[in-house]
Amino acid sequence: MALARLSLLKSKAFLNISAATYDTELEIILTAASKQVERYCDRTLELTTITDERHTGDLTKRLCPNQWPINTISSVSFYYSDVWNAESTAYFEVIDDTMIYYPKLGQESNSYYGAWPNQPYAIKLTYSAGYATYIGSGSTYEDWSDMSLTDDFPVPEDLEYAVATIASLLWFAGRESEGRLGKSRLIIGDQELILEKDWPKEVKYVLSAYQRPRF
């Protein structure tokens, strides 16, 4: 899976490739670029399910899971009396795609607690978070590898741009002719080009908005 469409990478804005000759290689490169971005941002950006993530509350009504944007909450359990006790997901509310409010307004009298408990790692969450890289389902299903530029791709445009830019750099780095991989200089005709070893500053600027905060 990848955070940018194959059609965008092949468009005139990037590689300007119309044939399907290299689609398999380009799909691998897009996947690799997406993984690099996730490592750089220190978080999972592609939609995934996180199971039994443990937390310690701070006696407030807000808890920020490790991954975002939060899509759905599947289960929440609290550890007390030496057992895990499941709480109804109806008592939780997602705020700003990044935090879970508990108990939800109007459910204070029904919930186990009036705030997130602060017993060490006594909270267990299962939820889904991240950006979908597909639309539709069944016969209408389309993913990043076959979606066109006119399709409504769920990944934010600036994030997709950053991934496609990195993927294009990986493509040119590994080309059999005029390959850049491991080189600091490249001779083309009578010209000598100095090759950058780092991502463009524009890409880093975009990704800074998606990085996990460091304290």
N, C-alpha and C positions, 0 to 999 in steps of 0.2 A: 504494500500500500504506500501511497505517496501523498504529499501535501500540495502538489501542483499537478495540473492536467498535462497529459502528454501533448495534447493539441496546442497548449500554450508554448511548451518548450520547442515544438516544431514550427511555430509561427514565425513570421518575418521579424517579430520583435526580438527573437533569440536565434535559433539555428537556421531558420528558413529552409526547412526540409519538407518536401511534399510526399515523397515516396515512403512506403512502409518498410523499406529494406532494413533499417536499423531500429525498428520499434522495440524489439526485445532488449537490445543493449540500452536504449534510452529509458526504458521502463526500469531497468536495474539501476541506472544512474540516478533517476528521480527518487527511487527508494533510498539509495545511499545518501543523497543530498538531504532527504527528509530526516534520516537518522542523525546525520551530522548536526542539523539544526536543533533537533531535540536534545542532543548532548550539549550543544552550546547554550541552550536556554535552560538546561537542567530541569526539564519537565517533559511529560508526555503530551504532545500536541494533537496527535491523531486520536479519534474517538476510541476509547477502550473501556473495559470494565475493571475496576479496582476492587479486589475482594479482601474483606477482613482487615482493612487498614486501621491500625490502632492509634488512639489519641488520648490525651489528657486534657480535660476541660479546665477552664479558669473561673468557673462559677458565674460566667456571663451567659447571655443567650445566643452568642455568636461563636461559630466554630468554622475555621477555614481548612478544608481538606488539602491534601498534598497536590492534587491535580485540579485543573479548571480549564475551560468553563464547565461547570457541573451540568450534566444533562438530565439524569434521573437518579433518584435515591431508591435502591432496592431493599436495603435492610439496615437497621441500626440496633445494636444490642449494648446493654450495660452489664458490667460484671459486679455483682454484689451477692452476698450470702453464698459465696463459693460456686456460683453458677452464672452463665450468661443468660440474660433475660431480654427478649426481643421487645422493642418498643414499636408501636404502630407508626408507619411512615406518614400517616395522616397528620401527625403532630409536628411535622417538620416543614420548613419553607426555605426554598433557595432564594437568596438575595444577591442581585448583581452578578449572577453566574459564578460567584467565587466563595460564598459563605452559606452555611446552613443555620437558620434561625430556629431555636428550640427553647420552650415549646411555642408552637405557632399561636398567634393571637386567637383567643377564644378556646384554646385547648389546655389552658393552665391547670384546670381542675381535673383533667383526665390523664395527664402525663405522669410518669414516674417521678420526674424531677421538675423543679421550676427553673432550672438552668443546666448548662453542661456541667456534670460532676467533675471534681478535680482529683479523684483517685487516680493514681498513676496508671496510664494505659488501660483504663477501665471502659473505654468507648471503642466499639468495633463497627466500622462502616463498610458497606458494599454499595458502590455507586458507579455510574458511568460518567466520563468526562472527556473533553477534547472536541475536536472539529471533525465532523463526518466528511469522508472523501467520496461520497456516493449520493445519489438521489434515487427515489423510487424503490420499488420492491417487486419481486416476482418477475413478470414479463416486462415491467417498466424499469427494471433496475439498470442503472448506469453508474460506473465508477470513474475514477480519475483517468484511467487508461483509455476510455472510449467516449468521454464527454467532450462536446464541442465547446468552442469559445462563447457561444450564445446560451449555453446551459447555465443555470443558476448554481454555481459551485459553492458549497457551504463554507469553504475555507476563506478567511478574510483576504482581500485582494493584495494587501501589502505583504502578507505572509507568503502567499503563493508566488508573488514576484521574487521574494528573497530566495525561495527554494529553487525556482526556475533559473535564477541567475547563477546560483551555486552549481546546479546541474549542468548548465552550459559551460562553466569553467572546467568541470570534471570531464565533459565531453572533449573539449579542445585539448585538455591535458593528456588525454589518452589516445588521441588520434594517431593512426599508424603513420601518416604523412604529416610533417611539421609538428610532431608530438611535443608537448611542453612538459610532460611528466618528469620531475626531477631536474629540470633545467632552469637556469637563471637568465640565459640569453638564447635568442633564436635568430638564425640568419635566414631571411627570405629575400632571394635575389641579391641585390647589393645593399640591403638594409639590415641593420642589427637591432633587434628589439630587446629591451629589458623587461623581463617578465616579473610580475608581482607574485609574491608567495602567499599573500594574505587575501581574505575576502575584501571586496570593495567597502569603503566606509559607508556607502548608502545602504548596503545590506546589513551591516552591523547596527546602523541607526534604526532600521526597521525592526530588527530582532531584539533590540534593547527593550522594546515595549512588551515583549513576550517572555523575557528572562525572569526566572524565579528571583525574587528579591533576596539580597544577601545582607545580613545584619552583622 
